[in-house]
Amino acid sequence: MPKPVKPAWVIDKERARRASAQETVWLFGIHAVRDALMNPAREKLRLVLTRNAADRLAEAIAAGGIEPEIVDPRKFSAPLDEGSVHQGAALEARPLEWGRLDDLAASGAGAPLVVLLDRVTDPHNVGAVLRSAEVFGARAVVAPHRHSAPETGALAKTASGALERQPYLRVQNLAEAMESLKAMGYVLLGLDGEAETTLAEALADVGSRPLGLVLGAEGPGLRDKTRETCDRLVRIPALGGFGSLNVSNAAAVALYAASVR
């Protein structure tokens, strides 16, 4: 009797799961490598260091439980992009697994506050958002799996350690994730420079309810579907003639305002 043929979507899902299991990321720079080594949840595969970097990271190496490869600084062998400021330290590791958004949103550390990024692809912007999210106690930073910044060395370096501690989830469908948060009682505020309502006014109405801050990429901003899924569009008032902040600065301002409401 012939075996039943699996549907195409099942095959695609299995392939994606296998590919994800093989995926690795190279982290670089003293601070990013130190924080990854100190993180017991991070699966570490290969550590490449100069002698000077190994001396600086001695405590973290002991905690990480991985034997470093000591290399000549003139022949640094880790496969990093040209121009990466590695400071003589690079670590190959598996991406972190943070679990399900619903679980984090319901019972994660800190106040019920999440950040959602709509097609923010610059790793430096995402890294800066992760850093602010950690400082102001967000439970998660969420982005679509496609057209967003993946976990990379550049992102980790900009995040200055926050990548190891701040949940960063990339979901298949951002609008569906937003609907799921709304069903859990979250109020979603989308940042839009043309909105009539200010962030402060909206936060006063939200009160102590769970909150999601939704930010789009610089230039195109929020996509139509994302805007429609938000409960309300809000703006950060600007006194100067330029009138806008970059996405990571806007996230920092909004997170601070949300944390002191």
N, C-alpha and C positions, 0 to 999 in steps of 0.2 A: 504494500500500500504506500503510495507516494506521500512524502512529508508535506504538510500544508505550507503554502507559500506565505511568507510574512509580508504584511503590507509595507509599502515603500516608506511610510512615515516611521514605522518601527525600525526598519533597517537604518534609516538616516539617524535616528536617535541613538541607536547602538554604536554607529560609527562615530558620532559626536562624543559619546561617552568614552570610547576607546582613545580618541584623539586627545581628549581632555586629560586622561590619565597619563598620557605620555608628555604632556606639555611641561616645559620648564621655563624659568625666568632667570636671567643673570642680574643680580643686584650688585651695585658697586658703590664705592665711597666708604670711608671709615665709619660714619654714623649709621648708614643704612645696613652695612654688613654686621656691625656690632649688634644692632637691634634685632636683626634676623637670627643671628647666632644665639642670642639670649631668649628667643621665642621658642618654647618647647613645642608649639603647634606647627612650626615651620619644618617641613621635610627638607633636609640639607643634603646635597649630592656631591658638590665639589667646591673646594675652597682654595683660591689662588691668591697668594700674598707675597709681597716683598718682605725681606727680613725686617725692615723698619716697621711696616704695617703689622707684622706678626708680633713684634714687641709691644706695640700699642694695643693690640687686641688680645693679649695673653689671657686675660680673665674671661673674655667672651668665648675664646677658642675652647677653653676648658669646659665652659658651660654648654657649648654647642655639641661637644662630643664628636668632632670631625677633625681628621688629620689634615693640616694644610699642605699644599704644594708650595714650597718656597722657590721663587723665581727671581731672575735678574731683572731689576727695574727697566733695563734697556730692552728686554725681550719679554714683555708682559704677555703671557700666552692665553689669557682669557679672551673669548670671542666677543669683544665689546664693539659697539659702533665707534667709528673714528671720532675723536674729539671728546669721548666720555672722560670726565674727570674722576678717575678711579682711585686716586690717592694710594695706589699699590694694593688695593683690596677688591676682590670680586668673589661672589658666591653664587653658584648655580643651585637653584632650589625649585621645589614645586610651588605653584600658586596656592595661596591660603584658601581653605574651605570654611566659609562662615555659616553654612547651613541655610535655612529657609527664611525669607523675608518676614513671613507671618510670625514666626517664632521670635525673631529679633524685635519686631515692632511691638509685639505683645508683652514681652518680658525681658528685653535687653537691658543692659546697664543704663542708668541715668533716666532722665525725664523722657516721656514719649514724644520724641522729636526725631524726624528723619529728613534727609536732604535727597532730592531727586534731580538728576542731571540729564537734560534732554540733548543728546548728541554733542556733548562737550568732549572733543577729541584730543585736545592738547594735554599731554601728560603733566606738564608743569602746572596748568590750571587745576587739574584734578588732584594732584599732589597737595597743592595749597588748600583746596577745599577740604581734603581729608585732615589736614593739620588743624584747620579751624573747627571742623566737626568734632575732633577729639577734644580740643580746648573747651568748647562750649557744650559738650556732653550729648551729642547726637547719638542715637542708637545705631544708625546705619547711613551710609551714602549709597544711593542706588542709581544705576545707569543701564541703558539698554545694552545687550550683548554686542549688537552691531552698531557701528558708528559711535563708539565711545572709546576712551583711553583704556587699553588693557593694563594689567599689572606688569610694569616694566622697571628697569633700573632707573630710568630718568624720573618716572613717577615716584618711586620709592625715595630717591635722593631729595626731591622737592618736598615730599611729605615729612622728611626729617624724623623718621621713626614711626610716624602715625600709621603707616600702612600695616605695621605689625600688630597694632592694637585697635584700630578703628575699622569696624566691618565695612567692606566695600563689595557690594553685590552687583553683578551684571546679570540682568534678567532678560528673558526672551522678548517680552512685550512690555514696554513701560506703561502704556495706558492700562493694561490689565493689572499690573502691579499697583497702579494708582487706585483703581476700582477696589482692589482687595483691601488697601489701606482705608479707603472710605467706608467700606463695610465693617471695618474694625473700629470706626468712630473717629478716624483721623480727619482733620480739616486740611485741605490742600490749598495753599496760597501760591499762585504763580507770579513770579516777578516779571513785570512788564513796564518799561519806562513810560509808556503811553497810558497806563491805567489811571482812572480817576481817583481811586481809593489809595491812601497812603498805607504803607506797611504798619505804621503805628496804629492807625484807625482800625485796620483789620485785626491786629493782634488784640486790641482792646475788646473786640467783639468775640474773638475766639476764647479769650479767658484762659482757663487751665486745661482745655480740651487737648487731646493729642494733635500734634501739628506736623504737617509735611511742607517743606519749602521746596518749590519747584523752579529750577533755573535752566535757561536755554543757552545755547552757544552764542558767543559774541557775533553780531551781525544778523544772522537769521532769527535768533531768539527762539521762543517756544514754537514748536510745530502746531498746526491747527488742531490736531487731535489732542495734543497735550493741553492746549489752552482750554479746549472744550471740557476736558476731564477735571480741570481744576475747579474748586468750589468758588474761587474768587481770584481776580487778577489785581495785583497791588504794585505800587511803585515806591522806590526809595527817593524821597525828595532831594533835589539838587539845587543848590544856590548859584553855582557857577554857570558860565555859558556853555561849557562842554556838555554837561547834563547826563553823563552815564559813567558807571563803574565797570571795570572788567569783571568777568563772572566770578573769579575767586574772591575779589574784594567785596562784591555784592553779597556773596555767600557769607563772608565774615561779618558784615554789617547785619545781615538778616539773622544770622545765628545768635549774635550778641543780643539783638533786640528780643528774639524769642526766648533767650535764656533768662532775661530779667523781667519778663512780663508779669 
